[in-house]
Amino acid sequence: MSKKKNAALIALGVLALFAVCIVCVYFYAQHIINTPKFEVPEAEPVKSLTQLTDDKNEMLTYVRTAFYNGTYNQTNVSKYKEAWIEEDSVNTDLSDGDKNVFMLSLKGAASSAGEKYNTYEKTNSDELTVMPEFSVVMSEIDDFTITQGITQENGEITDDDFYFFEVTIGERNYPLYDHMALTFEQDENARVLDDIIAGFADYLDINNCEITAKGFRVNGKINRIFDHIEYAEFYHTYNINMQVKFKGDYETLGTKNISFDYTVKARYEFTWYGAYFNEKAIYMNPKDSQTLPATVTVRDDAEKGDYELSFTSSDETVVTIDEDGIITALKSNEKPVTVTITLKYRGATYTDELFVTVTDLEVA
C-alpha cells in the first residue's frame, strides 16, 4: 500500500512541476510579447547618382564618361586578355580529315599568339604608359542597351545597385585600323594576328591574306550609387581570309582557300580608392560594441603610413569610435548621431557618413 502511495505522490509532484513550467513559459512569453521594441525604419531605396533616361545619346555619353573616369581617376586597373578561333566560322575546301588536322594547327597558332599579350595587373591608373579609350558615338552603333540590375528567368531582379550596358557594332566593311576599336589595342591585335599567320609557316606558305574587322562589342557594369565603372569587356572579331599553298608532309594538299573568324577579348577591372559605409544607418543598445560597416580601398602594397584613416562622432557622449573602427554605445539618445569616416590617400580625401541610433528598447 505504501508503495502505491509513494508512486502517486511522485506522479503528482511531476505533474505539479510540469504545471509550474507551463505557467513560467506562459508568463515569459507574455513578457517577451509585451516588451516594447524599437522598430527599425524601413530603409529608403538607394538613389542613383545618375538616373537612366530614354535618351540613348545621353546614356552613351554617361557610359563613355564612366569609362574615362575609371581610367584617369584614382583607380587600380586590372587588364586580362584572351583570344580564340570561332570554330564554326572556319571555311575551307579541305576534306573533313585534312580540315581536322588544320584545325589543330590553327588552335595551336592562336594559343601561342595569345600568350604574347601584355597584361596589366592592378596597375595604378597614373602609371599606365598607354590608356584605354572608348569613343564610339550613336551613329556608329548598331545596338546599345543599358539596364538597372539583371532580370532572372523567374522575374527576380538581381544586382540592383548596378547598371549593365552593352554596345554592338555589327559586321560591316570597315578596315582593321578603325577608331571604333580601342585605339591603343589596334597595333597589338594586328601583331597577334600576324603571329597566328606565322604559326602556319612550318607546313604552308601564304600566297595572300586579307584581314578585316568584322565586329566590335563592349559590355560593362557601373555602380549607379557612385557612377563608378566596375569592369568593361571589349570583343574584337576579325575575319582572316587566306590563299595558302601546303608544303612538306602536306604538299599533296596543294593550294587551298581558308577563312576563319578570330576574336580578341580584353577585360578591364577597375578598383576605386576610397572609403564608404556599407549601410546608411545602424541601431544599438547602450554598452554594445561592434565594428563599423565600412569599406576602405587602397593599393595592395600600401602601408599604414601611406594614408590617413579616421572616424569621428558628432556626439561622443553617446557613441565613441576607436582608431580601428570599433564603435561603442554609451547611452541612449533620441537623435541619431552622425559618424564620419575620412580617408586621405594619394592627394585625395574621401568621406562618408553613417547615422547611429542608440535606444534602451530591444531592436526588432
SULBELJO-V654515 format. One record per helix or strand. SS is the DSSP state (~ for helix, > for strand). FROM is the first residue (numbers start at 1). LEN is the number of residues. If there is no record, write none. Layout:
SS:FROM:LEN
SS:FROM:LEN
This chain:
~:2:33
>:37:2
~:56:17
>:75:18
~:96:19
>:123:2
~:125:3
~:138:3
>:143:9
>:157:13
>:174:1
~:183:16
>:204:20
>:228:19
~:248:6
>:255:18
>:274:4
>:281:4
>:289:3
>:294:4
~:304:3
>:307:7
>:319:3
>:326:4
>:333:13
>:348:11
>:362:2
